Amino acid sequence: MKKLPSIYTYLLVIIIAPTAYANDDSIVELDELVVTAPLQNNVSESVAPITVLSDKELRLKVGHSIGETLKNELGITSQSFGPGVGSPVIRGQSGPRVRVLNNGIGSNDVSAISPDHATSVEPLLAERIEVLRGPASLLYGSGAIGGVVNVLDNRIPEKRPERLLGGAFEQRFDSVSDETSTVLKIEGGKNNLAYHLDGFNRDRNNLDIGGSAIDVKAVQATDPMLSVIQNTHGYINNTSANAISGSAGVSLIGDPGFAGISINRLENNYGIAPDGSGGELTRIDLKQSKYDFKSELKKPFRYAESLRMKLGYTDYQHTEIPDGVAASFFTNKTYESRLELTHNPLGMFRGMIGFQALAGDFSAFNKATNNIIVPQTQSNSYGVFALESFNIDELPIQLGLRIENTSLTPKGFSNLTYTPISASGSSVWKLNNSNHINLALTRSQRAPQIQELTVNGYHDATRSYEIGDINLHEETSYNLDLGYKFKSDRVRVQVDLFHNWANAYIYQQRNGLFIDGAAVVKSSQANATFMGYESKLTIPLLQNQFGLVELMLFSDFTRGQFVNGSDVPRMPPLRFGFQLDHSKGNWDTNLRLTRGETQTHTGEFDTPTAGYLLLSLGTQYQLLNVHEVDIMIFAKGNNLLNENIRNSTSYLRNFAPEPGRGAEIGFRVSY
């Protein structure tokens, strides 16, 4: 509680600061179009918080995973599990509550099932990343109370090519793990035919850190039977990795619309940080093949503006390999289809309706012992959804609705059926050209996942014995989101407050018991509340012949608590700090300092994480039109203070701290 006055003081400064600045010369800021939402609103016109990364900003922020790429955005952290894994955490929500899409269709790997499973969506190939919250997130799945992350890579071209041959080549080196990564993209076409080819290769050694790998005191508090006899300093053993991927896509594009197909293959082998007992070292060998079809018909009939179809098939598997012996094996084969009809304005209404279907075949077992971890399960889900926008006088309103039917047929169990119903409404009040207030209300339901229901076995990578609960039922969340934006020539302000009431919230947590020396992690349900904020204040400090310098103050905070007073596990800490941005012509530089406070609200049978200071520096220079080629050169210094940071959202925070001091350099050639 001693930290709370500083939180409210900071918020007060953010809210009242605009009154200290009134008028100045114009600062032109171009607004980005959000393409995840079918209605394609601008960021400033959105009725819910939206994050967009593209172009130069994306290239400088790209990390080893989607979570690492987004971890400095307001309200977003990474659920790191060592450098090989990093899924996004939005307002304390992760896993199935944050749906990761690739070009508008689900990644359909198993990253939402367990934190040690890497997502198959690769940020190195991204041309744009969008994070969407509010009514439009209901279009992509129920229960995404955290939000939707859509990674766009133009794998299936949607526009006529401008040239026969184009593309990009990118090369990176990161000293913190001696990582080299290479990205190649070739695309173009002629007349109505467009093609796309891409690929990447990543190879790295063990990760450097700013201290000891294992927090022995914390480990002894949570795992008293674990004897730490090996503890590396300055690096984490068994965290090397290599990954390779390739994609090919082709489209036929004309005035009526387009139709295209693509194929992708990904292979990723990465290690899990050891527990220091001198026992087995576990690696994960991941393989995935993905086939996609996408089409759009413009004005297919009288009342339709467009009809879009997406079909995808994903064949995913990974094997957890302790000391070279294949053990836990996960496989997931999924079909997903979407049909989206955007209608012409019907009176005051503008929007779309759609249908989504998923069919999956999932199983997990131990190859060495033949023990079943999760029984083979056939799953089917059908959903209908709608999103409508209209104005009442000058007040824009957006309403969303989604109804699903989900059935699970696990081998050895009775059939399970759920009917999640979700709805949302939001609006934005434009008080004047400078002041906007947005409000969103969402009711979201999700069905429990099969591993939450039926898992029963030792999991090598998490080093825990996981137990599900077949009696889990739908989780229902009610979320209130209130935002304020102020924009003038001298200052820009954004504040978003949220409060989420979650009934029958499904979570996995230690219960203090051990089976064969492994901590028991059990699936449970309880009512919980989440509240917090995101805020930023941007002030132009100077603009002259030496360029533009801006100061941004930022902060975000999430608090998760069960109604019985205990803490929801693995919540991010209070963060605040500043960023200085300088731009002049084609040169951009930023300096960022983030303070993460001590996280003491850790949940039962878990340990707190210490506060930290994270200092980073980035710069990039773009050479334009050099013989019809654009060249971007960039460099980053990460964790310059070499702090040994423990991530409170990570299951492995006591064994695998965040990366230490490192320098990353690279270049990108676009032609």
C-alpha positions as CSV (number, residue, x, y, z in Angstrom):
1,M,0.0,0.0,0.0
2,K,3.0,2.3,0.4
3,K,3.2,2.6,-3.4
4,L,-0.3,3.8,-3.9
5,P,0.2,7.5,-3.3
6,S,2.9,7.6,-6.0
7,I,0.5,6.0,-8.4
8,Y,-2.2,8.5,-7.9
9,T,0.2,11.4,-7.9
10,Y,1.6,10.3,-11.2
11,L,-1.9,10.0,-12.6
12,L,-2.8,13.4,-11.3
13,V,0.2,14.9,-13.1
14,I,-0.8,13.2,-16.3
15,I,-4.4,14.4,-16.2
16,I,-3.8,18.1,-15.2
17,A,-0.6,18.6,-17.2
18,P,-2.4,19.8,-20.4
19,T,-3.5,23.0,-18.6
20,A,0.2,24.0,-18.3
21,Y,0.5,24.0,-22.1
22,A,-1.8,25.7,-24.4
23,N,-0.7,26.7,-27.9
24,D,2.3,26.3,-30.1
25,D,3.3,25.8,-33.7
26,S,1.7,22.9,-35.4
27,I,3.1,19.4,-35.0
28,V,1.8,17.1,-37.8
29,E,1.1,13.6,-36.6
30,L,-0.2,11.2,-39.2
31,D,-2.8,8.7,-37.9
32,E,-2.6,5.0,-38.7
33,L,-5.4,2.9,-40.2
34,V,-6.3,-0.2,-38.2
35,V,-6.9,-3.0,-40.6
36,T,-7.5,-5.8,-38.0
37,A,-11.0,-4.4,-37.5
38,P,-13.1,-4.9,-40.6
39,L,-14.4,-1.4,-40.5
40,Q,-10.9,0.0,-40.7
41,N,-11.0,2.9,-38.3
42,N,-8.2,5.3,-37.6
43,V,-6.5,5.0,-34.2
44,S,-7.7,8.4,-33.1
45,E,-11.3,7.5,-34.0
46,S,-11.3,4.2,-32.2
47,V,-13.6,3.7,-29.3
48,A,-11.2,1.4,-27.5
49,P,-7.4,1.4,-26.9
50,I,-5.4,0.3,-30.0
51,T,-1.7,-0.3,-30.5
52,V,-0.1,-0.3,-33.9
53,L,3.5,-1.0,-34.8
54,S,4.7,-0.7,-38.4
55,D,7.5,0.6,-40.6
56,K,10.5,2.1,-38.8
57,E,9.1,1.8,-35.3
58,L,8.4,-1.9,-35.8
59,R,11.9,-2.6,-37.2
60,L,13.5,-1.1,-34.1
61,K,11.2,-2.9,-31.6
62,V,11.2,-6.4,-33.2
63,G,12.3,-9.0,-30.7
64,H,12.8,-12.8,-30.5
65,S,9.0,-13.3,-30.0
66,I,5.7,-11.4,-30.2
67,G,5.7,-10.9,-26.4
68,E,9.2,-9.4,-26.5
69,T,8.3,-7.2,-29.5
70,L,5.3,-5.7,-27.6
71,K,6.6,-5.7,-24.0
72,N,7.3,-1.9,-24.0
73,E,3.8,-1.0,-25.2
74,L,1.4,0.4,-22.6
75,G,-0.5,-2.4,-20.7
76,I,1.5,-5.2,-22.4
77,T,4.3,-7.4,-21.0
78,S,5.8,-10.7,-22.1
79,Q,5.3,-14.0,-20.4
80,S,8.9,-15.0,-20.9
81,F,10.0,-18.6,-20.4
82,G,13.6,-18.0,-21.3
83,P,14.6,-16.4,-24.6
84,G,12.9,-19.1,-26.7
85,V,9.4,-18.3,-25.6
86,G,7.5,-15.0,-25.1
87,S,3.8,-14.7,-25.4
88,P,2.0,-11.4,-24.9
89,V,0.4,-10.5,-21.6
90,I,-2.3,-7.7,-21.9
91,R,-3.5,-6.2,-18.6
92,G,-2.4,-9.3,-16.7
93,Q,-4.2,-11.6,-19.1
94,S,-2.4,-14.3,-21.2
95,G,-2.9,-17.7,-22.8
96,P,-6.4,-18.2,-24.2
97,R,-7.5,-14.7,-23.1
98,V,-5.1,-13.1,-25.7
99,R,-5.7,-14.5,-29.2
100,V,-2.7,-14.2,-31.5
101,L,-3.7,-14.0,-35.2
102,N,-1.6,-14.3,-38.4
103,N,-3.2,-12.2,-41.1
104,G,-6.6,-12.3,-39.4
105,I,-6.7,-16.1,-38.7
106,G,-5.6,-17.9,-35.6
107,S,-2.1,-19.2,-35.2
108,N,-3.6,-22.4,-33.9
109,D,-0.4,-23.6,-32.2
110,V,-0.4,-24.6,-28.5
111,S,1.2,-21.5,-27.1
112,A,-2.1,-20.7,-25.3
113,I,-2.0,-24.0,-23.5
114,S,1.2,-23.7,-21.6
115,P,3.8,-20.9,-21.1
116,D,6.7,-23.0,-22.3
117,H,5.2,-23.4,-25.8
118,A,6.5,-20.9,-28.3
119,T,4.1,-19.1,-30.6
120,S,4.5,-20.0,-34.2
121,V,3.9,-16.4,-35.4
122,E,7.3,-14.8,-36.2
123,P,7.7,-11.0,-35.6
124,L,10.8,-10.9,-37.9
125,L,8.5,-11.4,-40.9
126,A,5.9,-8.9,-39.8
127,E,5.1,-5.8,-41.8
128,R,2.6,-4.6,-39.2
129,I,1.4,-5.6,-35.7
130,E,-1.9,-4.5,-34.3
131,V,-3.3,-5.0,-30.8
132,L,-7.0,-4.6,-30.6
133,R,-9.3,-4.4,-27.5
134,G,-13.0,-3.7,-27.2
135,P,-16.0,-4.8,-29.3
136,A,-14.0,-5.7,-32.4
137,S,-12.1,-8.4,-30.5
138,L,-15.3,-10.4,-30.3
139,L,-15.0,-11.0,-34.0
140,Y,-12.1,-13.3,-33.5
141,G,-13.0,-15.4,-30.5
142,S,-14.9,-15.4,-27.2
143,G,-13.0,-14.9,-24.0
144,A,-10.3,-12.6,-25.4
145,I,-10.7,-10.2,-22.5
146,G,-7.0,-9.2,-22.8
147,G,-7.3,-8.5,-26.5
148,V,-6.3,-9.6,-30.0
149,V,-2.8,-9.4,-31.5
150,N,-2.8,-9.6,-35.3
151,V,0.5,-10.0,-37.1
152,L,0.3,-9.0,-40.8
153,D,3.0,-10.2,-43.3
154,N,1.3,-10.0,-46.7
155,R,1.8,-13.7,-47.2
156,I,-1.3,-13.7,-49.4
157,P,-1.1,-10.5,-51.5
158,E,-4.4,-8.5,-51.6
159,K,-3.3,-5.6,-53.9
160,R,-2.1,-5.5,-57.5
161,P,1.7,-5.5,-57.6
162,E,3.5,-2.3,-58.4
163,R,6.5,-4.1,-59.9
164,L,7.6,-7.5,-61.2
165,L,10.2,-8.0,-58.6
166,G,10.5,-6.3,-55.2
167,G,11.2,-7.3,-51.6
168,A,13.5,-6.8,-48.7
169,F,16.6,-8.3,-47.0
170,E,17.4,-7.9,-43.4
171,Q,20.3,-9.0,-41.3
172,R,20.6,-8.7,-37.5
173,F,23.2,-9.5,-34.8
174,D,22.5,-9.4,-31.0
175,S,25.5,-9.6,-28.6
176,V,23.5,-10.8,-25.6
177,S,23.3,-14.3,-27.1
178,D,25.5,-14.0,-30.1
179,E,22.4,-14.2,-32.2
180,T,22.4,-13.8,-36.0
181,S,19.1,-13.6,-37.8
182,T,18.5,-13.3,-41.5
183,V,15.2,-12.4,-43.2
184,L,14.5,-12.4,-47.0
185,K,11.3,-11.4,-48.7
186,I,10.6,-11.4,-52.5
187,E,7.3,-10.3,-53.9
188,G,5.8,-8.8,-56.9
189,G,3.9,-9.9,-60.0
190,K,2.4,-8.6,-63.2
191,N,-1.1,-7.6,-64.3
192,N,-3.5,-9.6,-62.1
193,L,-1.1,-12.1,-60.7
194,A,0.9,-11.4,-57.4
195,Y,3.3,-13.6,-55.5
196,H,5.1,-13.6,-52.2
197,L,8.1,-15.5,-50.9
198,D,9.7,-15.1,-47.5
199,G,12.0,-16.9,-45.1
200,F,14.1,-16.4,-42.0
201,N,16.8,-18.1,-40.1
202,R,17.8,-17.5,-36.5
203,D,20.6,-19.0,-34.6
204,R,21.8,-18.1,-31.0
205,N,23.9,-19.3,-28.1
206,N,23.2,-19.2,-24.4
207,L,21.7,-16.0,-23.1
208,D,23.8,-13.5,-21.1
209,I,22.3,-12.1,-17.9
210,G,23.3,-9.5,-15.3
211,G,23.9,-11.9,-12.4
212,S,23.1,-15.4,-11.2
213,A,20.7,-17.5,-13.2
214,I,18.9,-19.1,-10.2
215,D,17.5,-17.2,-7.2
216,V,18.4,-19.9,-4.7
217,K,16.6,-18.3,-1.8
218,A,13.4,-18.0,-3.8
219,V,13.7,-21.5,-5.1
220,Q,14.2,-22.9,-1.6
221,A,11.1,-21.1,-0.4
222,T,8.9,-22.6,-3.2
223,D,10.7,-26.0,-3.8
224,P,12.3,-27.0,-0.5
225,M,13.1,-30.5,-1.9
226,L,15.1,-29.0,-4.8
227,S,18.8,-28.9,-4.1
228,V,20.6,-26.3,-6.3
229,I,24.1,-27.5,-6.9
230,Q,24.7,-25.8,-10.3
231,N,24.1,-22.1,-10.7
232,T,25.7,-20.2,-13.6
233,H,26.6,-16.6,-13.3
234,G,26.4,-14.2,-16.2
235,Y,24.5,-16.6,-18.5
236,I,21.7,-19.2,-18.6
237,N,22.8,-22.6,-19.6
238,N,20.7,-24.6,-22.3
239,T,19.1,-21.5,-23.8
240,S,20.6,-21.7,-27.3
241,A,18.2,-22.0,-30.1
242,N,17.8,-22.2,-33.9
243,A,14.8,-21.6,-36.1
244,I,14.1,-21.6,-39.8
245,S,10.9,-20.8,-41.7
246,G,9.8,-20.4,-45.3
247,S,6.5,-19.2,-46.9
248,A,5.1,-19.0,-50.4
249,G,1.9,-17.3,-51.5
250,V,0.2,-16.4,-54.7
251,S,-3.0,-14.4,-55.5
252,L,-5.2,-13.5,-58.5
253,I,-6.3,-9.9,-58.1
254,G,-8.9,-8.0,-60.2
255,D,-11.5,-5.4,-59.9
256,P,-14.1,-7.8,-58.4
257,G,-11.6,-8.7,-55.6
258,F,-8.9,-11.3,-55.1
259,A,-8.3,-14.9,-54.1
260,G,-5.0,-16.4,-52.9
261,I,-3.3,-19.3,-51.2
262,S,-0.1,-19.7,-49.1
263,I,2.0,-22.4,-47.4
264,N,4.3,-22.0,-44.5
265,R,6.8,-24.3,-42.8
266,L,8.4,-23.6,-39.4
267,E,11.0,-25.5,-37.5
268,N,12.2,-24.3,-34.1
269,N,14.5,-26.0,-31.6
270,Y,15.1,-24.2,-28.2
271,G,16.2,-25.0,-24.7
272,I,14.5,-24.5,-21.3
273,A,16.5,-23.1,-18.4
274,P,17.8,-25.8,-16.0
275,D,16.7,-26.0,-12.4
276,G,20.3,-26.3,-11.1
277,S,19.9,-29.8,-9.6
278,G,22.4,-31.2,-12.1
279,G,19.6,-33.3,-13.6
280,E,18.3,-33.4,-17.1
281,L,18.4,-30.6,-19.6
282,T,15.2,-30.2,-21.7
283,R,14.9,-28.9,-25.3
284,I,11.8,-28.5,-27.3
285,D,11.7,-29.5,-31.0
286,L,8.8,-27.7,-32.7
287,K,7.5,-28.3,-36.2
288,Q,4.5,-26.7,-38.0
289,S,3.0,-26.7,-41.5
290,K,0.3,-24.1,-42.3
291,Y,-1.9,-23.8,-45.3
292,D,-4.1,-20.8,-45.9
293,F,-6.7,-19.5,-48.4
294,K,-8.1,-16.0,-48.4
295,S,-10.4,-14.2,-50.8
296,E,-12.6,-11.1,-51.1
297,L,-15.4,-10.2,-53.4
298,K,-16.3,-6.5,-53.6
299,K,-20.0,-5.7,-53.9
300,P,-21.0,-9.3,-54.5
301,F,-24.7,-8.4,-54.3
302,R,-27.0,-5.5,-53.7
303,Y,-26.7,-4.9,-50.0
304,A,-23.1,-6.1,-49.6
305,E,-20.0,-4.0,-49.6
306,S,-17.6,-7.0,-49.4
307,L,-17.6,-10.7,-48.7
308,R,-14.3,-12.1,-47.3
309,M,-13.4,-15.7,-46.7
310,K,-10.5,-17.3,-44.9
311,L,-9.6,-20.9,-44.6
312,G,-6.7,-22.3,-42.7
313,Y,-5.2,-25.7,-41.8
314,T,-2.5,-26.0,-39.2
315,D,-0.5,-29.2,-38.5
316,Y,1.5,-28.5,-35.3
317,Q,3.6,-30.7,-33.1
318,H,6.5,-30.4,-30.6
319,T,8.5,-32.8,-28.6
320,E,10.1,-32.1,-25.2
321,I,13.4,-33.8,-25.1
322,P,15.2,-34.2,-21.7
323,D,18.8,-35.3,-22.2
324,G,18.2,-36.4,-25.7
325,V,15.3,-38.7,-24.9
326,A,11.9,-37.8,-26.5
327,A,9.3,-37.4,-23.7
328,S,6.3,-35.2,-23.7
329,F,4.8,-34.9,-27.2
330,F,2.1,-32.4,-28.1
331,T,0.2,-32.4,-31.4
332,N,-2.6,-30.2,-32.7
333,K,-4.2,-30.3,-36.1
334,T,-6.7,-27.5,-36.6
335,Y,-9.0,-26.4,-39.4
336,E,-10.3,-22.8,-39.1
337,S,-12.7,-20.9,-41.4
338,R,-14.2,-17.4,-41.4
339,L,-16.8,-15.8,-43.5
340,E,-17.2,-12.0,-43.1
341,L,-19.9,-9.9,-44.8
342,T,-19.6,-6.2,-44.6
343,H,-22.9,-4.6,-45.6
344,N,-23.6,-1.3,-47.2
345,P,-25.0,1.3,-44.8
346,L,-28.5,0.4,-43.7
347,G,-30.0,3.6,-42.5
348,M,-27.8,4.7,-39.7
349,F,-26.1,1.3,-39.3
350,R,-22.7,0.4,-40.8
351,G,-21.1,-2.9,-39.9
352,M,-20.6,-6.6,-40.6
353,I,-21.7,-10.0,-39.7
354,G,-19.9,-13.3,-39.9
355,F,-19.5,-17.0,-39.2
356,Q,-16.4,-18.8,-37.8
357,A,-15.8,-22.5,-37.4
358,L,-12.9,-24.4,-35.8
359,A,-12.2,-28.2,-35.7
360,G,-9.3,-29.6,-33.9
361,D,-7.6,-32.8,-32.9
362,F,-5.3,-32.4,-29.9
363,S,-3.4,-34.8,-27.7
364,A,-0.4,-34.8,-25.4
365,F,1.4,-37.9,-24.0
366,N,4.8,-39.0,-22.9
367,K,6.7,-41.0,-25.6
368,A,9.1,-42.6,-23.1
369,T,6.4,-43.9,-20.7
370,N,3.3,-43.8,-22.9
371,N,1.5,-42.0,-20.0
372,I,-1.3,-39.7,-21.2
373,I,-0.9,-36.0,-20.3
374,V,-4.0,-34.8,-22.1
375,P,-6.3,-37.3,-23.7
376,Q,-6.8,-37.2,-27.5
377,T,-9.6,-34.7,-28.0
378,Q,-11.8,-33.8,-30.9
379,S,-13.0,-30.3,-30.6
380,N,-15.6,-28.3,-32.7
381,S,-16.5,-24.7,-32.3
382,Y,-19.0,-22.7,-34.3
383,G,-19.6,-19.0,-33.8
384,V,-21.7,-16.2,-35.3
385,F,-20.7,-12.6,-34.7
386,A,-21.7,-9.1,-35.6
387,L,-20.3,-5.6,-35.3
388,E,-22.4,-2.5,-36.0
389,S,-21.5,1.2,-35.8
390,F,-23.9,4.1,-35.9
391,N,-24.1,7.7,-34.8
392,I,-26.6,9.4,-32.5
393,D,-26.2,13.0,-33.4
394,E,-22.4,13.5,-33.1
395,L,-22.0,10.5,-30.8
396,P,-20.5,7.4,-32.5
397,I,-21.5,4.0,-31.0
398,Q,-20.2,0.5,-31.7
399,L,-21.9,-2.7,-30.7
400,G,-20.6,-6.2,-30.9
401,L,-22.1,-9.6,-30.3
402,R,-20.8,-13.2,-30.5
403,I,-22.5,-16.5,-29.8
404,E,-20.6,-19.8,-29.9
405,N,-21.2,-23.5,-29.5
406,T,-18.1,-25.5,-28.4
407,S,-18.0,-29.2,-28.0
408,L,-15.1,-31.3,-26.7
409,T,-14.8,-35.1,-27.1
410,P,-11.9,-36.3,-24.9
411,K,-11.1,-40.0,-25.2
412,G,-12.2,-41.7,-22.0
413,F,-14.6,-38.9,-20.9
414,S,-18.1,-37.9,-21.7
415,N,-18.7,-35.2,-24.3
416,L,-18.6,-31.6,-23.0
417,T,-20.6,-28.8,-24.5
418,Y,-20.4,-25.0,-23.8
419,T,-22.3,-22.0,-25.2
420,P,-20.3,-18.8,-24.6
421,I,-22.2,-15.6,-25.3
422,S,-20.3,-12.3,-25.5
423,A,-21.4,-8.7,-26.1
424,S,-19.9,-5.3,-26.1
425,G,-20.7,-1.7,-26.6
426,S,-18.5,1.4,-26.8
427,S,-18.6,5.1,-27.7
428,V,-16.3,8.1,-27.9
429,W,-17.3,11.7,-27.0
430,K,-15.5,14.3,-29.0
431,L,-15.8,17.2,-26.6
432,N,-13.9,19.4,-29.0
433,N,-10.9,19.0,-31.4
434,S,-8.6,18.5,-28.4
435,N,-10.5,16.4,-25.9
436,H,-12.0,12.9,-26.4
437,I,-13.5,10.6,-23.9
438,N,-14.2,6.9,-24.7
439,L,-16.2,4.3,-22.8
440,A,-16.5,0.6,-23.5
441,L,-18.5,-2.1,-21.7
442,T,-17.9,-5.8,-22.5
443,R,-19.4,-9.0,-21.3
444,S,-17.2,-11.9,-22.4
445,Q,-17.5,-15.7,-21.9
446,R,-15.0,-18.4,-22.7
447,A,-15.2,-22.2,-22.5
448,P,-12.5,-24.0,-20.5
449,Q,-9.7,-25.5,-22.6
450,I,-9.1,-29.2,-22.8
451,Q,-5.9,-29.1,-20.7
452,E,-7.6,-27.1,-18.0
453,L,-10.2,-29.8,-17.8
454,T,-8.3,-33.1,-18.2
455,V,-4.5,-32.6,-17.8
456,N,-3.0,-35.1,-15.4
457,G,0.8,-35.7,-15.6
458,Y,4.3,-34.5,-15.2
459,H,5.3,-31.8,-17.7
460,D,9.0,-31.8,-18.4
461,A,9.4,-28.2,-19.5
462,T,7.5,-26.6,-16.6
463,R,8.9,-29.2,-14.1
464,S,5.5,-29.5,-12.5
465,Y,2.8,-32.1,-12.1
466,E,-0.3,-30.6,-13.7
467,I,-3.8,-31.5,-12.7
468,G,-7.0,-30.4,-14.4
469,D,-10.6,-30.2,-13.2
470,I,-13.3,-31.8,-15.4
471,N,-16.0,-29.8,-13.6
472,L,-14.8,-26.4,-14.8
473,H,-17.5,-24.4,-16.5
474,E,-17.7,-21.2,-18.5
475,E,-15.8,-18.1,-17.3
476,T,-17.7,-14.8,-17.5
477,S,-16.0,-11.4,-17.5
478,Y,-17.5,-7.9,-17.3
479,N,-15.1,-5.2,-18.3
480,L,-15.4,-1.4,-18.0
481,D,-12.9,0.7,-20.0
482,L,-12.8,4.5,-19.6
483,G,-10.3,6.6,-21.6
484,Y,-9.4,10.2,-22.1
485,K,-7.3,11.8,-24.9
486,F,-6.1,15.3,-25.1
487,K,-4.1,16.7,-28.0
488,S,-2.8,20.2,-28.6
489,D,0.2,21.7,-30.3
490,R,2.3,21.5,-27.1
491,V,1.1,18.3,-25.4
492,R,-0.6,15.0,-26.0
493,V,-2.2,13.0,-23.3
494,Q,-3.7,9.5,-23.1
495,V,-5.2,7.9,-20.0
496,D,-7.1,4.6,-20.0
497,L,-8.7,3.1,-16.8
498,F,-10.1,-0.4,-16.7
499,H,-12.0,-2.6,-14.2
500,N,-12.8,-6.2,-14.9
501,W,-15.1,-8.4,-12.9
502,A,-14.4,-12.1,-13.7
503,N,-16.8,-14.7,-12.5
504,A,-15.5,-18.3,-12.3
505,Y,-12.1,-17.2,-13.4
506,I,-10.0,-20.2,-14.5
507,Y,-6.4,-20.2,-13.3
508,Q,-3.5,-22.5,-12.7
509,Q,-1.6,-22.2,-9.5
510,R,0.6,-24.2,-7.1
511,N,-1.3,-25.8,-4.2
512,G,1.7,-26.5,-2.0
513,L,1.8,-30.2,-2.7
514,F,4.4,-32.3,-4.5
515,I,4.3,-35.5,-6.5
516,D,7.6,-37.3,-7.0
517,G,9.4,-34.1,-6.1
518,A,7.4,-32.0,-8.7
519,A,5.2,-29.1,-7.5
520,V,1.6,-29.7,-8.2
521,V,-0.1,-27.1,-10.4
522,K,-3.9,-27.3,-10.3
523,S,-6.6,-25.8,-12.5
524,S,-9.2,-24.0,-10.4
525,Q,-12.0,-21.4,-10.6
526,A,-12.8,-18.4,-8.4
527,N,-14.3,-14.9,-8.8
528,A,-11.7,-12.2,-9.3
529,T,-11.3,-8.6,-10.1
530,F,-8.7,-6.8,-12.2
531,M,-8.2,-3.1,-12.3
532,G,-5.5,-0.7,-13.5
533,Y,-4.5,2.0,-16.0
534,E,-2.3,3.0,-18.8
535,S,-1.1,6.5,-19.3
536,K,1.3,8.6,-21.3
537,L,2.1,12.3,-21.6
538,T,4.1,13.5,-24.7
539,I,5.7,17.0,-24.7
540,P,7.6,18.4,-27.6
541,L,10.7,20.0,-26.0
542,L,12.2,21.7,-29.0
543,Q,11.9,21.9,-32.8
544,N,14.5,23.7,-34.8
545,Q,17.3,23.2,-37.3
546,F,18.7,20.4,-35.1
547,G,15.5,18.4,-35.3
548,L,12.5,17.6,-33.1
549,V,13.0,16.4,-29.5
550,E,10.0,15.0,-27.5
551,L,9.7,13.8,-24.0
552,M,7.2,11.0,-23.2
553,L,6.2,10.1,-19.6
554,F,4.4,6.8,-19.2
555,S,3.1,4.4,-16.7
556,D,0.9,1.3,-16.5
557,F,-0.5,-0.8,-13.6
558,T,-2.6,-4.0,-13.2
559,R,-3.9,-5.4,-10.0
560,G,-5.5,-8.9,-9.9
561,Q,-7.2,-10.1,-6.8
562,F,-9.6,-13.0,-5.9
563,V,-12.7,-12.1,-4.0
564,N,-11.4,-14.0,-0.9
565,G,-8.6,-11.4,-0.7
566,S,-5.7,-13.6,-2.2
567,D,-3.8,-12.5,-5.2
568,V,-4.1,-13.7,-8.8
569,P,-0.8,-15.2,-9.7
570,R,1.7,-13.9,-12.2
571,M,0.6,-10.2,-12.5
572,P,2.9,-7.6,-14.0
573,P,4.3,-4.9,-11.6
574,L,3.7,-1.1,-11.6
575,R,5.8,0.4,-14.4
576,F,6.6,4.0,-15.1
577,G,9.4,6.0,-16.8
578,F,10.3,8.3,-19.6
579,Q,11.4,8.2,-23.2
580,L,13.3,10.9,-25.1
581,D,12.8,10.9,-28.9
582,H,14.9,12.8,-31.4
583,S,14.2,12.9,-35.1
584,K,15.9,14.9,-37.9
585,G,15.3,14.0,-41.5
586,N,15.9,10.3,-41.9
587,W,17.6,9.9,-38.5
588,D,15.6,8.7,-35.4
589,T,16.9,8.1,-31.9
590,N,15.3,7.3,-28.6
591,L,16.4,6.8,-25.0
592,R,14.0,5.0,-22.6
593,L,14.2,4.4,-18.9
594,T,11.6,2.1,-17.2
595,R,11.2,1.6,-13.5
596,G,9.5,-1.7,-12.5
597,E,8.3,-1.8,-8.9
598,T,8.6,-4.7,-6.6
599,Q,5.8,-7.2,-7.2
600,T,4.7,-8.5,-3.8
601,H,1.2,-9.6,-4.9
602,T,2.4,-12.9,-6.2
603,G,-0.3,-15.4,-5.3
604,E,-0.1,-18.4,-3.0
605,F,3.1,-20.5,-2.9
606,D,5.0,-18.1,-5.1
607,T,7.7,-15.6,-4.4
608,P,7.9,-11.8,-5.0
609,T,10.1,-10.2,-7.6
610,A,12.4,-7.2,-7.0
611,G,12.1,-3.8,-8.6
612,Y,14.4,-2.9,-11.5
613,L,15.6,-0.1,-13.8
614,L,15.6,-0.9,-17.5
615,L,17.6,1.5,-19.7
616,S,17.7,1.2,-23.4
617,L,18.9,3.3,-26.4
618,G,18.0,2.9,-30.0
619,T,18.8,4.7,-33.3
620,Q,18.2,4.2,-37.0
621,Y,19.1,5.9,-40.2
622,Q,17.2,5.5,-43.5
623,L,18.8,6.1,-46.8
624,L,16.0,6.6,-49.4
625,N,16.1,6.1,-53.1
626,V,19.6,4.9,-53.5
627,H,19.4,3.5,-57.1
628,E,15.7,2.6,-56.4
629,V,16.7,0.9,-53.1
630,D,16.0,2.0,-49.6
631,I,18.5,1.1,-46.9
632,M,17.8,1.3,-43.1
633,I,20.6,0.9,-40.6
634,F,19.7,0.5,-36.9
635,A,21.3,-0.2,-33.6
636,K,20.0,-0.9,-30.1
637,G,21.5,-1.0,-26.6
638,N,19.3,-3.1,-24.3
639,N,19.4,-3.2,-20.5
640,L,22.4,-0.9,-20.4
641,L,22.5,-1.0,-16.6
642,N,22.9,-4.8,-16.8
643,E,20.2,-5.4,-14.2
644,N,19.3,-9.0,-13.3
645,I,15.5,-8.7,-13.9
646,R,13.0,-11.3,-12.7
647,N,9.8,-11.2,-14.7
648,S,6.8,-11.5,-12.4
649,T,4.6,-12.9,-15.2
650,S,7.0,-15.8,-15.9
651,Y,6.7,-19.3,-14.5
652,L,10.5,-19.6,-14.6
653,R,11.3,-16.2,-13.0
654,N,13.4,-17.9,-10.3
655,F,15.4,-19.8,-12.9
656,A,15.6,-17.6,-15.9
657,P,16.0,-13.8,-15.6
658,E,15.6,-11.4,-18.5
659,P,18.4,-10.7,-20.9
660,G,21.4,-8.7,-19.6
661,R,23.3,-5.9,-21.3
662,G,23.5,-6.3,-25.0
663,A,23.9,-4.5,-28.3
664,E,21.9,-5.3,-31.4
665,I,22.9,-4.0,-34.9
666,G,21.4,-4.6,-38.3
667,F,20.4,-3.3,-41.6
668,R,17.4,-3.7,-43.9
669,V,17.4,-3.3,-47.7
670,S,14.1,-2.7,-49.4
671,Y,14.0,-2.9,-53.2
